[in-house]
Amino acid sequence: MRRHRTLDIFRYRNIFLPVPRASTSSDPFNAIGEARRRDILVFLAGSERSVGEIVDALSLAQPSVSKHLKVLRDVGLVDARKDGRQVLYCANAEAIRPLHEWTKTFERLWSRQLSRVKERAEQRAAAARPKP
């Protein structure tokens, strides 16, 4: 008897190459995908801060804060200025605006969903009340 050989199209496991993620150094959405960077942005929204202040307030290691600040600076979400030997960082509101406007497109959807949840809760509460 003759046996058929099966064709293994995935023989070398390299037919489908993984698609690389967008660079965090050019994509603000990818840059804020990291929770610590969002925390840093929120902290910087109030006023200018030094690396040391960020480290103390967020309980992060200094090298980690510096790395995250570099990414945020590279995409333009954070500005820096020298004050003597210290560098002060602040959030760049104009660069953050496109992120806000993009999320705003979903605000109507979120509002509708919250309204529906509220209506259902009120209906259940009304149904659970004893009738006189």
N, C-alpha and C positions, 0 to 999 in steps of 0.2 A: 504494500500500500504506500501511496505517496502522501506525505504529510505536507500541509500547507504552512508556510511560514507566515506569521503575522507581521504586518508592517507596523513598525513602531515609529510614528512620526515625531514623538517626543524623546527619541533615543538619547540625545545629548542634553536635554533639558534646557536648551538655550534658544529655542525658537522664539519664545515670547520674552523679550527683555523688559525689565521693570521700567516704568516711566518715571523719570526723576521729578521730584517736587520742584515747584517754582522756587527760585532763589529768595531767601529771606532778605537779601541785600537789595532787592529791587521790587518786592511786592509787599505793600503795607498790610494786606490781609493776612499773608503768611506770617509776617512779623508779629502781628497781634494774636496769632494762633497759640502762642506760648503764654500760659497764665501769668508767669512772673513778669513778663513784659507788660501785660495789661495792668498788673498791680503797680508797676513803676509808672506807667502813664497816668493812672489815677492819682498816685501820690504827687506827681509833678504838675497835675492840673491846678493845684492850689497856688503854687509859687515856685520860684527858682530853688533848687536844692543841690547840695554837693553830693558826691558819691558817698561820703561818710554818713550824711543824713539819711540817704536812701538805705544804706546798709543797716543802720541802727533801727530805722522805722519798720523795715520789712523783714528784719532778721535774716538777711541773706549774706553770703560770703562776698567780700569785695571783688574778687576776680569775676564772680558770676554777674554782679551788678555791672561791672565795666563791660563785660561781653554783651549783656543785654542792651546797655546804653549804646554801644557801637552799632548794633543791629538797628535800633530805633533811630539813631542819627543817620545811618546809611539810607534808610527809606524816607527820611525827612520828617518823621513824627516827633522828633525831639531836637531842640536847638541847644547849643552850648556856647558859653562865653567865658573867657578867662577873667578872673578877678584876682590879680596878684599871682600867687602860686596855685590858687584854687580854681577849679573849673565848675561853673554852675550850669545846671541843666534845667530846661523847662519844656513843657509840652508845646508843640507847634499846632495851635488851634486851626490854622488854615489848612494844614496837611491832614488833620483829623476830620475836617468837614466832609470830604467824599465818603469816608467810612460811615459817618453819621447819616448822610443822605441815603446811602445804600441800605442801611438797616431801617431807615424811616419808611422805605417802600413796604416793609412788612408790618408796620405799626397798625395799619387798618385790619390786617388779618389777625393780629394778636388781640386787638380790641374786640373784634367780633367773637373770637373764641372765648375771651373772658366774659363777654356779655352772655354767651350761651351757657357757660358754667354757672354764672350767677342766676340766670333764669331757672335752670334745672334745680339748683339748690333751693330757690324760693318755692318752686312747685312742690318739691319733696317736703319742705317744712310745712307748707300749707296743707298738704295731704296727711301729714302726720298729726296735725292738730285735731283734738277731739271736736266733734260737731256738737253744738248746743241743742 
